[in-house]
Amino acid sequence: MGSFDLITFLFFVAAVIVFLQLRSVLGRRTGHERPPFDPYAGRRQAAEKADGNVVALPRPPDRVAATPEALDAANAHAKPGTPLNEGLRAIIAADPSFDPKKFVDGAKMAYEMIVTAFGQGDRKALKDLLSRDVYDGFVAAINERESKGETVKSSFVGIDKADLVKAEMKGTDAFVTMRIVSQLISATYDKAGKVVDGNAEEVGEVNDVWTFSRDTRSRDPNWKLIATESED
């Protein structure tokens, strides 16, 4: 074997070694791999033009159309023809799984969880239930309370009323506002154990107006609290 053939052979061996090393690192294709994720694919498709003039926009996932019975569920919470009724129907049309009664029941549970978590300073529980802005506001209040060495002792008695007062769609986002009247025993203590706010022995009535929201296109079924307002 001449020197030229020997060099060619050595290059061939080196190429085989490199190929084997690459295959061991990158793996083998089986035909069942997921296509590479392209975060900009949707944007490019949206920018493609049809017939030279019309921009083809990406469509939301197909949904089953709301039945007349589902839409009529709004009538149990608001008189037909009112803005609230129309708003609830708009949400049901966008998300047929939305049930006003189940929403009210879920909102009441969330209300108790949020009020309790705030009193206990449970930031982790609050994070899953609040929008970023509301969460930051709640945490700021907790931080201020803790910086003063104050503690809160509260007991949630129950909810007297929970009424839907407003519902609407803005784009794909659904918004529902509720007026909630609850009974709560709550007192804030300073470092010395003296009550500086509330009453540890009396049940107080709390009137709140809370707004919840969710993106109807999202696979996440959970609503988040996005705004709070107290009524005297």
C-alpha positions as CSV (number, residue, x, y, z in Angstrom):
1,M,0.0,0.0,0.0
2,G,1.5,3.3,-1.1
3,S,1.9,6.4,1.1
4,F,-1.1,8.0,-0.7
5,D,-3.3,5.0,0.0
6,L,-2.1,4.9,3.6
7,I,-3.0,8.6,4.1
8,T,-6.4,8.1,2.5
9,F,-7.1,5.1,4.7
10,L,-6.2,7.0,7.9
11,F,-8.5,9.9,6.9
12,F,-11.3,7.3,6.3
13,V,-10.8,5.8,9.8
14,A,-10.8,9.2,11.4
15,A,-14.1,10.1,9.6
16,V,-15.7,6.9,10.8
17,I,-14.7,7.6,14.4
18,V,-16.1,11.2,14.2
19,F,-19.4,9.9,12.7
20,L,-19.7,7.3,15.5
21,Q,-19.1,9.9,18.2
22,L,-21.6,12.3,16.7
23,R,-24.3,9.6,16.5
24,S,-23.7,8.7,20.1
25,V,-24.1,12.3,21.2
26,L,-27.0,13.3,18.9
27,G,-28.9,10.0,18.9
28,R,-30.6,8.2,16.1
29,R,-33.8,9.2,14.3
30,T,-36.6,6.7,14.7
31,G,-39.3,8.4,12.7
32,H,-41.3,9.3,15.8
33,E,-39.5,12.5,16.9
34,R,-41.4,15.7,17.5
35,P,-40.8,18.4,14.9
36,P,-38.4,21.2,16.1
37,F,-40.3,23.9,18.1
38,D,-40.3,27.2,16.3
39,P,-41.7,30.0,18.5
40,Y,-41.9,32.3,15.6
41,A,-43.9,30.0,13.3
42,G,-47.2,31.5,14.3
43,R,-46.0,35.0,13.6
44,R,-44.7,34.0,10.1
45,Q,-48.0,32.3,9.2
46,A,-49.9,35.3,10.4
47,A,-47.8,37.5,8.1
48,E,-48.3,35.4,5.0
49,K,-50.6,37.0,2.5
50,A,-53.4,35.3,0.7
51,D,-54.4,36.5,-2.8
52,G,-51.9,39.3,-2.5
53,N,-54.0,41.5,-0.3
54,V,-55.6,39.7,2.7
55,V,-53.4,38.7,5.7
56,A,-54.1,35.2,6.9
57,L,-54.4,35.4,10.7
58,P,-53.8,32.3,12.9
59,R,-57.1,30.8,14.1
60,P,-57.7,29.8,17.7
61,P,-58.2,26.1,18.5
62,D,-61.5,24.7,17.3
63,R,-64.2,24.5,20.1
64,V,-67.5,22.9,20.3
65,A,-70.2,25.5,19.9
66,A,-72.2,26.4,23.0
67,T,-75.7,24.9,23.0
68,P,-78.8,27.0,23.6
69,E,-79.2,25.3,27.0
70,A,-75.7,26.4,28.0
71,L,-76.4,29.9,26.9
72,D,-79.7,30.0,28.8
73,A,-77.7,29.2,32.0
74,A,-77.1,32.9,32.1
75,N,-80.8,33.5,32.7
76,A,-80.5,32.1,36.2
77,H,-78.2,34.9,37.2
78,A,-79.3,37.9,35.2
79,K,-82.5,39.0,33.4
80,P,-82.4,38.4,29.7
81,G,-81.4,41.5,27.8
82,T,-79.4,43.0,30.6
83,P,-75.7,43.8,30.2
84,L,-74.8,41.1,32.7
85,N,-76.8,38.5,30.9
86,E,-75.3,39.4,27.6
87,G,-71.8,39.4,29.1
88,L,-72.3,35.9,30.6
89,R,-73.6,34.7,27.2
90,A,-70.6,36.1,25.5
91,I,-68.3,34.2,27.9
92,I,-70.2,31.0,27.4
93,A,-70.0,31.4,23.6
94,A,-66.2,31.9,23.9
95,D,-65.9,29.0,26.3
96,P,-68.8,26.6,26.4
97,S,-67.4,24.9,29.5
98,F,-68.2,28.1,31.5
99,D,-71.1,27.6,33.9
100,P,-72.1,30.7,35.9
101,K,-73.3,28.6,38.9
102,K,-70.1,26.6,39.1
103,F,-68.1,29.8,38.7
104,V,-69.9,31.4,41.7
105,D,-69.2,28.3,43.8
106,G,-65.6,28.3,42.8
107,A,-65.2,32.0,43.4
108,K,-66.6,31.6,46.9
109,M,-64.0,28.9,47.7
110,A,-61.3,31.1,46.2
111,Y,-62.4,34.0,48.3
112,E,-62.1,32.1,51.5
113,M,-58.7,30.7,50.5
114,I,-57.4,34.2,49.6
115,V,-58.7,35.9,52.7
116,T,-57.2,33.1,54.9
117,A,-53.9,33.0,53.1
118,F,-53.5,36.8,53.3
119,G,-54.2,36.7,57.1
120,Q,-51.6,34.0,57.5
121,G,-49.1,35.6,55.2
122,D,-49.1,32.5,53.0
123,R,-47.4,33.9,49.8
124,K,-47.2,30.6,48.1
125,A,-51.0,30.0,48.3
126,L,-51.7,33.5,47.1
127,K,-49.4,33.3,44.1
128,D,-51.6,30.6,42.4
129,L,-54.8,32.6,42.9
130,L,-53.9,36.2,42.1
131,S,-52.7,38.1,39.0
132,R,-49.2,39.5,39.2
133,D,-50.3,43.0,40.1
134,V,-52.7,42.0,42.8
135,Y,-50.2,39.5,44.2
136,D,-47.5,42.3,44.4
137,G,-50.0,44.4,46.3
138,F,-50.9,41.7,48.8
139,V,-47.3,40.8,49.4
140,A,-46.4,44.5,49.9
141,A,-49.1,44.7,52.7
142,I,-47.8,41.4,54.2
143,N,-44.2,42.7,54.2
144,E,-45.2,45.9,55.8
145,R,-47.1,44.1,58.5
146,E,-44.2,41.8,59.2
147,S,-41.7,44.6,59.2
148,K,-43.7,46.2,62.1
149,G,-43.7,42.9,64.0
150,E,-47.5,42.7,63.6
151,T,-49.5,39.5,63.3
152,V,-53.0,38.8,62.3
153,K,-55.4,36.3,63.9
154,S,-58.5,35.7,61.9
155,S,-61.4,33.2,61.6
156,F,-63.5,33.0,58.5
157,V,-67.1,32.6,59.5
158,G,-68.8,32.4,56.1
159,I,-70.2,34.1,53.1
160,D,-73.6,35.6,53.3
161,K,-74.0,36.7,49.7
162,A,-72.1,36.2,46.5
163,D,-73.6,37.9,43.4
164,L,-72.5,38.3,39.9
165,V,-72.5,42.0,39.0
166,K,-70.6,42.3,35.7
167,A,-69.4,40.0,33.0
168,E,-67.7,40.8,29.7
169,M,-65.3,39.6,27.0
170,K,-62.3,41.7,25.9
171,G,-60.7,39.9,23.0
172,T,-60.2,36.4,24.2
173,D,-60.1,37.4,27.9
174,A,-63.2,36.8,30.1
175,F,-63.9,39.1,33.1
176,V,-66.4,38.5,35.8
177,T,-67.0,40.8,38.8
178,M,-68.7,39.7,42.0
179,R,-70.0,41.4,45.1
180,I,-69.2,39.3,48.1
181,V,-70.5,39.8,51.6
182,S,-68.7,37.8,54.3
183,Q,-68.5,37.4,58.0
184,L,-65.0,37.5,59.5
185,I,-63.4,37.7,63.0
186,S,-60.0,39.4,62.6
187,A,-57.6,41.3,64.8
188,T,-54.1,42.6,64.2
189,Y,-51.7,42.5,67.1
190,D,-48.4,44.5,67.6
191,K,-45.2,43.2,69.0
192,A,-46.5,43.6,72.5
193,G,-49.6,41.6,71.7
194,K,-51.9,44.6,71.8
195,V,-54.8,44.8,69.3
196,V,-54.1,47.6,66.9
197,D,-56.8,46.9,64.3
198,G,-60.0,44.8,64.2
199,N,-61.7,43.0,67.1
200,A,-60.8,39.5,68.3
201,E,-64.2,38.9,69.8
202,E,-66.7,40.3,67.4
203,V,-67.8,39.1,64.0
204,G,-67.4,41.8,61.4
205,E,-69.2,42.1,58.0
206,V,-66.9,42.6,55.0
207,N,-68.2,43.9,51.7
208,D,-65.9,43.2,48.7
209,V,-66.1,43.6,45.0
210,W,-63.7,41.3,43.3
211,T,-63.0,40.8,39.6
212,F,-61.7,37.5,38.2
213,S,-60.3,36.8,34.7
214,R,-58.9,34.1,32.4
215,D,-57.9,33.7,28.8
216,T,-60.6,31.5,27.2
217,R,-58.0,30.1,24.8
218,S,-55.8,28.8,27.6
219,R,-55.8,25.2,28.6
220,D,-55.6,26.3,32.2
221,P,-59.2,26.4,33.5
222,N,-58.3,28.4,36.6
223,W,-59.4,32.0,37.0
224,K,-57.3,34.6,38.8
225,L,-58.2,37.6,40.9
226,I,-57.2,40.7,39.0
227,A,-58.8,43.5,41.0
228,T,-60.2,44.1,44.5
229,E,-62.4,46.9,46.0
230,S,-63.9,47.2,49.4
231,E,-67.4,48.7,50.0
232,D,-68.2,50.2,53.4
